[in-house]
Amino acid sequence: MRNSDDEKKAHKNESNLKGLSFAYRISSELLASLIVSVILGLLIDKFFDSQPIGLITLIILGFFAGLLNIYRLIRRIENSK
């Protein structure tokens, strides 16, 4: 009886860790794309002297790129099950 309870707890902890790692991966995908887009936007604005235009444009594109990466990640995980 004791072993089955321990196995259930271990399985639950493993499931929680998988969910947590998935959440960290999703957040890091979105954060990385936004950081890269902000850096590139600032560099483009500095190079072309077009202060907010490049930054705003690339933030929007970076956000959508991050969402696309998250969508691809979820589809890959769904297909592997």
N, C-alpha and C positions, 0 to 999 in steps of 0.2 A: 504494500500500500504506500509506503514511504517513497519508494523508487518512482512510482507513477506520478506522485505529486511533484517530486523533484524534476522529473522529465517535463511535466507540463510547465513548470516555472521556467526551466531552461529554454523551452520552445517559445514561450511568451517573451522572454528577454531577448532571444535571438530575433524574433519578429519585430520587437520594438527598435532594436538596433538597426535592422534593415530599413525600417521606415525613417529613422533619424538620418541615416546616411543618404537616403534618397532625397530628403528635404534639404540637407546640406549641399548636395550636388546640384539641385535645382537652383537654390539661392546663389551658389557660386557661378553657375552658368550666366544668370542674369546680371550679377554684379560685375563679372569679368567683361561682358560685352559693353556694359555701361562705362566702365573705367576706360577701356580702350577707345570707345567713341568720344568720351570727353577729352582725352589726351589728343587724339587726332583732330578733334574740332578746334581745340585751342591752338594747335600747331598750324592748322589751315588758316585760322583767323589771323594769327600773327604773320604768316607768310604773305597772305593776300590783303592784309589790313582791312578785313571786313568783320569787325568786332563780333556781333552776336550771331551772324547768319550761319557760319560754319558750325559753331558749337550747337546751336539749336537744331540744325538739320541732322547732324551726326548723333545727337542724343536721341532724337526720334528714331533714326535708322538703327542705332545700337539697341534701343529698347525692342524694336521689332525683330532684330536679329537674335536677341536673347530669347524672346518668346518662340521663335522658330527653332532654336536649339533645344528648348525645353520640350516643345512638341515632338521633335525627332527623338529625344531621349525617352519620352513616355511611350511613343510608338514602338521603339526598339525593345523596351521592357515588356510591353504588352505582347509583342510577337514572340518573345522568348518563352513565355509561359505556356 
